[in-house]
Amino acid sequence: MSARAIGIVYELFGAYPRRPGEPPDAHVEYEPEATLVGLEAALARLGHRPVRLGRPHDLLAAGAKGAVAVDAALTIAEGYGTRNREAWAPVLLEMLGIPQLGSDALTLSLSLDKAWTRAVVAEAGVRVPPGRVLRSEAEAWQADATPELPCFVKPRWEGSSKGIGIASRAGDRAALAAAVARVIADYGQPALVERFLAGPEYTVTLIGNDPPRALPVLQRALERTTRIGLHAVEPKPGEQPAPGAPAPLAYVVPGTLAPALEAELVELATRAFRALECRDFARADFKCDDAGRPYFLEINPLPTFAPEGSFGIHAELLGRPLDDLLAEVLGEGLRRLGLL
């Protein structure tokens, strides 16, 4: 197969100016330069030529001037503001007739909306925690606002743990109302309230198609007191720092990843992947209850490829250079498109 031009649509930290009143973690989904460099190295390893297409806005401007000279494209762009933001680049690529690696616009929009995702994967036989959407602080005071306390409160359509902190775990009605009010005020969207699960948390990375295959399941550390995933409550790259240096958070890793549990997690992740019609790659997160039963939290068909993310961890565990692992991942999409 001859070398092809493969575009990358992306947003690095600083891609957009900060807006008045936005929360400190508003930009955490954007990427460091190292992510882009790693993807370019992976495409080069596959014998293709990477082309930086910039933000979705840049792609829109280029398309308005004429043809965008690439044979296919990968988007890692998150956009901002709406639950359709991850679909901006895929829709533009579709309109320009450019084949795309990864999931399409509909899958990305649906999976970003955690409430709709819950309904789809539950229908596919994947266990989800009891929960409901709350659209006002007043609803949080109603008797049926949540199945039981403690519960967990998060924005309905955000990723990268945006809007999640220590106060997201609500142990009483007042804490629930405050957490819901904060999500609505800071993120301009309803809150998803779910029963809190105190058990271990796992993430399953799937690559490929028909069927996808799983990389080794990873267990995530939990903040010791609240048992919230440490990655969700510790400071994140791209987050506007708070005054003063934050104290390091204590953590625990309480789970034992027995073969039977790992097999169940992979099976559940695969069901979610197929139900949402994901393509090429995705990462699904699960948390266990006190009895050790895993429940689906979310799936991310637009995972980070940053060196410190899950793919970087997998590369280190497997003893492989990151660009080699990413070449395998991107190769699945190129193969589906007939470009490998």
WORASUL-V169302 format. One record per backbone hydrogen bond with DSSP energy under -0.5 kcal/mol. NH is the residue of the N-H (numbers start at 1). CO is the residue of the C=O. Records with the same first field share a line. If there is no record, write none. Layout:
NH = CO  CO
//
This chain:
6 = 4  49
7 = 5  72
8 = 51
9 = 74
10 = 8  54
13 = 31
15 = 12
22 = 19
23 = 186
26 = 23
28 = 25
30 = 27
31 = 11
35 = 32
36 = 32
37 = 33
38 = 34
39 = 35
40 = 36
41 = 37
42 = 38
43 = 39
44 = 40
45 = 41
46 = 42
47 = 44
48 = 43
49 = 4
50 = 48
51 = 6
53 = 8  51
54 = 8
59 = 55
60 = 56
61 = 57
62 = 58
63 = 59
64 = 60
65 = 61  62
66 = 62  63
69 = 67
70 = 68
71 = 5
72 = 5
73 = 99
74 = 7
75 = 101
76 = 9
82 = 80
85 = 82
87 = 84
88 = 85
90 = 86
91 = 87
92 = 88
93 = 89
94 = 90
95 = 91
96 = 92
97 = 93  94
98 = 93
99 = 71  97
101 = 73
108 = 104
109 = 105
110 = 106
111 = 107
112 = 108
113 = 109
114 = 112  156
117 = 113
118 = 114
119 = 115
120 = 116
121 = 117
122 = 118
123 = 119
124 = 120
125 = 122
126 = 121
127 = 125
129 = 296
132 = 193
134 = 191
140 = 136  137
141 = 137  138
142 = 139
145 = 142
150 = 170
151 = 170
152 = 194
153 = 168
154 = 192
156 = 190
158 = 155
162 = 159
164 = 161
168 = 165
169 = 166
170 = 151  168
171 = 169
176 = 172
177 = 173
178 = 174
179 = 175
180 = 176
181 = 177
182 = 178
183 = 179
184 = 180
185 = 181
186 = 182
187 = 183
188 = 184
189 = 183
191 = 134
192 = 154
193 = 132  191
194 = 152  192
195 = 130
196 = 150
198 = 196
199 = 288
201 = 220
202 = 286
203 = 218
204 = 284
205 = 203
206 = 204  282
207 = 213
208 = 280
213 = 207
215 = 205
218 = 203
220 = 201
222 = 252
223 = 228
224 = 250
227 = 223
230 = 221
232 = 229
233 = 229  230
234 = 230
239 = 236
240 = 24
252 = 222
258 = 256
262 = 258
263 = 259
264 = 260
265 = 261
266 = 262
267 = 263
268 = 264
269 = 265
270 = 266
271 = 267
272 = 268
273 = 269
274 = 270
275 = 271
276 = 272
277 = 274
278 = 273
281 = 279
282 = 206
283 = 300
284 = 204
285 = 298
286 = 202
287 = 295
288 = 200
289 = 293
292 = 289
295 = 287
296 = 127
297 = 285
298 = 285
300 = 283
301 = 299
309 = 306
312 = 306
313 = 309
314 = 310
315 = 311
316 = 312
317 = 313
318 = 314
319 = 315  316
320 = 315
324 = 321
325 = 321
326 = 322
327 = 323
328 = 324
329 = 325
330 = 326
331 = 327
332 = 328  329
333 = 329
334 = 330
335 = 331
336 = 332
337 = 333
338 = 335
339 = 334
340 = 334
//
